[in-house]
Amino acid sequence: YIEGKMLHAPESFTGTTTAELTGSGTLNLLSTTGTRCGGAYRQVQDDNAAEIRVADHRKSGEAEITCSDGRTGKLLFLVGDDEAVGTGMLGKDIMTLTIEGSDAF
């Protein structure tokens, strides 16, 4: 399950993903304004994690999003044990997304 919101606009999102947080897949979002957004999610390697602490297996991910109203953006995620939290630009505003729940794992 995905929940998201824009920082400055009164717009929020709900959706689902086919991605496992440690893999790749697609995001499907529906805005409170009726706009549909989607894109690819993939895990990215954090090259510095091994140099800082071997026991810290923190992961990150990224998503490229395109919306039916023409907005595009890229979000970067920090991946935890049971959720991923991402932030980035969508159009000219900042978007935050949280991915959690059984369909994300």
VEXNU-664367 format. One record per atom (N, C-alpha, C, O): atom name; x, y, z. Coordinates in steps of 0.1 Angstrom, whole numbers. Last residue first. Layout:
BEGIN
site, east, north, up
CA, X, Y, Z;
...
This chain:
BEGIN
site, east, north, up
N, 61, -64, -2;
CA, 72, -73, 2;
C, 71, -86, -4;
O, 80, -95, -2;
N, 39, -49, -7;
CA, 52, -43, -10;
C, 64, -52, -7;
O, 76, -48, -9;
N, 16, -60, 1;
CA, 19, -60, -13;
C, 32, -54, -17;
O, 36, -54, -29;
N, 16, -56, 29;
CA, 20, -69, 24;
C, 23, -69, 9;
O, 30, -77, 4;
N, 31, -24, 38;
CA, 20, -34, 37;
C, 25, -46, 29;
O, 36, -46, 24;
N, 42, 7, 22;
CA, 41, -3, 33;
C, 31, -13, 30;
O, 23, -12, 21;
N, 57, 36, 13;
CA, 53, 23, 8;
C, 53, 13, 19;
O, 64, 12, 26;
N, 51, 70, 11;
CA, 55, 59, 20;
C, 49, 46, 14;
O, 37, 45, 11;
N, 63, 99, -5;
CA, 56, 87, -6;
C, 61, 77, 5;
O, 73, 76, 7;
N, 62, 133, -12;
CA, 66, 123, -2;
C, 57, 111, -4;
O, 45, 112, -4;
N, 72, 159, -34;
CA, 63, 148, -31;
C, 70, 139, -21;
O, 82, 136, -22;
N, 73, 193, -42;
CA, 80, 182, -35;
C, 69, 171, -31;
O, 59, 175, -26;
N, 67, 207, -75;
CA, 65, 205, -60;
C, 72, 193, -55;
O, 76, 184, -62;
N, 66, 207, -102;
CA, 73, 218, -95;
C, 72, 218, -80;
O, 74, 228, -73;
N, 68, 173, -108;
CA, 65, 186, -114;
C, 73, 197, -107;
O, 85, 196, -107;
N, 80, 162, -80;
CA, 71, 158, -90;
C, 65, 171, -96;
O, 58, 179, -89;
N, 111, 155, -63;
CA, 103, 164, -70;
C, 93, 157, -80;
O, 96, 148, -87;
N, 110, 135, -33;
CA, 116, 140, -45;
C, 107, 150, -51;
O, 97, 154, -46;
N, 112, 107, -11;
CA, 109, 121, -13;
C, 116, 125, -26;
O, 127, 120, -30;
N, 100, 78, 6;
CA, 107, 84, -5;
C, 103, 99, -6;
O, 92, 103, -2;
N, 104, 50, 26;
CA, 99, 64, 26;
C, 107, 71, 15;
O, 120, 71, 16;
N, 92, 17, 31;
CA, 102, 26, 24;
C, 96, 40, 23;
O, 84, 41, 20;
N, 89, -8, 56;
CA, 84, 3, 48;
C, 96, 10, 41;
O, 107, 9, 45;
N, 101, -27, 72;
CA, 87, -29, 68;
C, 81, -17, 60;
O, 69, -17, 58;
N, 129, -21, 73;
CA, 124, -35, 74;
C, 110, -37, 69;
O, 107, -47, 62;
N, 135, 5, 49;
CA, 136, -1, 62;
C, 131, -15, 61;
O, 129, -21, 51;
N, 150, 25, 26;
CA, 142, 13, 27;
C, 145, 7, 41;
O, 157, 4, 44;
N, 145, 57, 12;
CA, 152, 49, 23;
C, 144, 37, 26;
O, 132, 39, 29;
N, 143, 68, -22;
CA, 137, 61, -10;
C, 148, 56, -1;
O, 159, 51, -5;
N, 137, 95, -43;
CA, 147, 86, -37;
C, 141, 81, -24;
O, 135, 88, -16;
N, 119, 101, -73;
CA, 119, 101, -59;
C, 130, 91, -54;
O, 132, 81, -60;
N, 113, 123, -100;
CA, 121, 112, -95;
C, 121, 113, -80;
O, 124, 123, -74;
N, 87, 131, -124;
CA, 96, 133, -113;
C, 104, 121, -109;
O, 101, 110, -115;
N, 62, 149, -143;
CA, 71, 138, -141;
C, 80, 141, -129;
O, 81, 153, -125;
N, 29, 158, -154;
CA, 40, 160, -144;
C, 49, 147, -144;
O, 44, 136, -146;
N, 8, 152, -171;
CA, 21, 157, -177;
C, 32, 159, -167;
O, 44, 160, -172;
N, -14, 141, -161;
CA, -15, 155, -163;
C, -1, 161, -169;
O, 0, 173, -170;
N, -7, 115, -155;
CA, -16, 117, -167;
C, -17, 132, -170;
O, -22, 135, -181;
N, 28, 113, -146;
CA, 14, 115, -143;
C, 6, 118, -156;
O, 12, 123, -166;
N, 56, 93, -138;
CA, 49, 101, -148;
C, 34, 101, -145;
O, 28, 91, -142;
N, 85, 87, -119;
CA, 71, 88, -120;
C, 66, 97, -131;
O, 72, 108, -133;
N, 109, 65, -108;
CA, 106, 75, -119;
C, 91, 75, -121;
O, 86, 65, -124;
N, 124, 58, -77;
CA, 112, 57, -86;
C, 112, 68, -96;
O, 114, 80, -92;
N, 148, 40, -58;
CA, 144, 52, -65;
C, 132, 48, -74;
O, 130, 37, -79;
N, 162, 30, -26;
CA, 155, 28, -39;
C, 152, 41, -46;
O, 154, 52, -40;
N, 185, 15, -3;
CA, 178, 27, -9;
C, 172, 22, -22;
O, 175, 12, -28;
N, 193, 0, 29;
CA, 191, 0, 14;
C, 184, 13, 10;
O, 178, 20, 18;
N, 216, -9, 54;
CA, 205, 0, 49;
C, 205, 0, 34;
O, 215, 0, 27;
N, 230, -27, 70;
CA, 226, -31, 57;
C, 214, -22, 52;
O, 205, -27, 46;
N, 255, -25, 91;
CA, 244, -16, 87;
C, 241, -20, 72;
O, 248, -16, 63;
N, 277, -40, 96;
CA, 265, -45, 101;
C, 253, -37, 97;
O, 241, -41, 98;
N, 298, -24, 86;
CA, 295, -37, 79;
C, 281, -42, 84;
O, 274, -48, 76;
N, 297, 10, 82;
CA, 295, -1, 92;
C, 291, -14, 84;
O, 281, -13, 77;
N, 311, 23, 60;
CA, 308, 30, 73;
C, 306, 19, 84;
O, 313, 20, 94;
N, 314, 7, 39;
CA, 326, 14, 44;
C, 323, 20, 58;
O, 332, 21, 66;
N, 289, -2, 33;
CA, 299, -12, 37;
C, 311, -5, 43;
O, 318, -11, 52;
N, 276, 22, 24;
CA, 272, 15, 36;
C, 282, 5, 42;
O, 285, 5, 54;
N, 284, 34, 0;
CA, 291, 38, 12;
C, 287, 30, 24;
O, 294, 31, 34;
N, 267, 24, -20;
CA, 281, 20, -20;
C, 289, 24, -7;
O, 299, 18, -4;
N, 238, 11, -21;
CA, 244, 22, -13;
C, 258, 18, -11;
O, 262, 11, -3;
N, 221, 3, -51;
CA, 231, 0, -41;
C, 236, 12, -34;
O, 238, 23, -40;
N, 185, 5, -53;
CA, 199, 10, -58;
C, 209, 6, -47;
O, 205, 6, -35;
N, 156, -10, -66;
CA, 165, -8, -55;
C, 178, -3, -61;
O, 182, -7, -72;
N, 130, 8, -83;
CA, 141, -2, -83;
C, 150, 1, -71;
O, 151, 12, -67;
N, 100, 13, -100;
CA, 107, 14, -88;
C, 118, 4, -89;
O, 116, -7, -94;
N, 84, 32, -126;
CA, 92, 21, -122;
C, 99, 24, -109;
O, 104, 35, -106;
N, 50, 45, -125;
CA, 64, 44, -129;
C, 71, 32, -123;
O, 65, 24, -116;
N, 23, 68, -123;
CA, 29, 55, -122;
C, 43, 56, -127;
O, 48, 66, -132;
N, -9, 84, -117;
CA, 6, 85, -119;
C, 11, 71, -117;
O, 5, 62, -111;
N, -38, 102, -125;
CA, -32, 89, -123;
C, -17, 90, -126;
O, -13, 97, -135;
N, -59, 126, -109;
CA, -47, 123, -118;
C, -41, 109, -114;
O, -40, 105, -103;
N, -78, 132, -91;
CA, -82, 123, -102;
C, -70, 120, -112;
O, -72, 112, -121;
N, -71, 145, -69;
CA, -76, 154, -80;
C, -80, 145, -92;
O, -84, 151, -102;
N, -60, 126, -53;
CA, -73, 131, -49;
C, -79, 141, -60;
O, -91, 144, -59;
N, -44, 102, -75;
CA, -44, 115, -68;
C, -58, 118, -64;
O, -68, 114, -70;
N, -31, 70, -75;
CA, -43, 79, -79;
C, -43, 90, -69;
O, -43, 89, -57;
N, -4, 50, -88;
CA, -10, 60, -79;
C, -22, 67, -84;
O, -23, 69, -96;
N, 17, 24, -89;
CA, 5, 29, -95;
C, -2, 37, -85;
O, -6, 33, -74;
N, 50, 13, -97;
CA, 41, 20, -87;
C, 29, 24, -95;
O, 30, 29, -107;
N, 67, -18, -104;
CA, 60, -6, -108;
C, 51, 0, -96;
O, 47, -8, -88;
N, 100, -31, -96;
CA, 86, -33, -100;
C, 80, -19, -104;
O, 87, -10, -108;
N, 126, -47, -77;
CA, 121, -37, -86;
C, 107, -40, -90;
O, 102, -52, -88;
N, 138, -51, -44;
CA, 139, -55, -58;
C, 134, -44, -67;
O, 138, -32, -66;
N, 132, -47, -19;
CA, 146, -50, -21;
C, 148, -55, -36;
O, 158, -61, -40;
N, 105, -43, -19;
CA, 113, -31, -16;
C, 128, -34, -18;
O, 136, -25, -20;
N, 89, -55, -48;
CA, 94, -58, -35;
C, 104, -47, -32;
O, 111, -42, -41;
N, 63, -39, -67;
CA, 77, -41, -63;
C, 79, -46, -50;
O, 71, -44, -41;
N, 39, -33, -74;
CA, 42, -47, -77;
C, 57, -49, -72;
O, 61, -61, -73;
N, 19, -12, -53;
CA, 31, -14, -61;
C, 33, -29, -63;
O, 28, -38, -55;
N, -7, 13, -51;
CA, -1, 0, -49;
C, 11, -1, -57;
O, 14, 7, -65;
N, -21, 42, -35;
CA, -18, 33, -46;
C, -12, 20, -41;
O, -13, 17, -30;
N, -29, 77, -32;
CA, -29, 64, -27;
C, -26, 55, -38;
O, -27, 58, -50;
N, -21, 111, -25;
CA, -21, 100, -34;
C, -23, 87, -26;
O, -19, 86, -14;
N, -32, 146, -23;
CA, -26, 134, -18;
C, -28, 122, -27;
O, -36, 123, -36;
N, -30, 181, -23;
CA, -31, 169, -31;
C, -25, 157, -24;
O, -14, 158, -20;
N, -27, 210, -20;
CA, -36, 202, -12;
C, -39, 189, -20;
O, -51, 187, -23;
N, 9, 217, -24;
CA, -5, 216, -30;
C, -13, 207, -21;
O, -8, 198, -14;
N, 33, 214, -11;
CA, 27, 228, -11;
C, 12, 227, -16;
O, 4, 236, -13;
N, 39, 187, -10;
CA, 43, 196, 1;
C, 35, 208, 1;
O, 30, 213, 11;
N, 17, 159, -16;
CA, 25, 170, -21;
C, 28, 180, -9;
O, 20, 181, 0;
N, 18, 125, -5;
CA, 13, 139, -5;
C, 23, 148, -11;
O, 35, 146, -12;
N, 8, 90, -2;
CA, 17, 101, -6;
C, 10, 115, -5;
O, -2, 115, -5;
N, 10, 56, 3;
CA, 3, 68, 6;
C, 13, 79, 3;
O, 25, 78, 5;
N, 5, 22, -8;
CA, 13, 35, -9;
C, 4, 47, -5;
O, -8, 48, -9;
N, 8, -12, 0;
CA, 0, 0, 0;
C, 9, 12, 0;
O, 19, 13, 7;
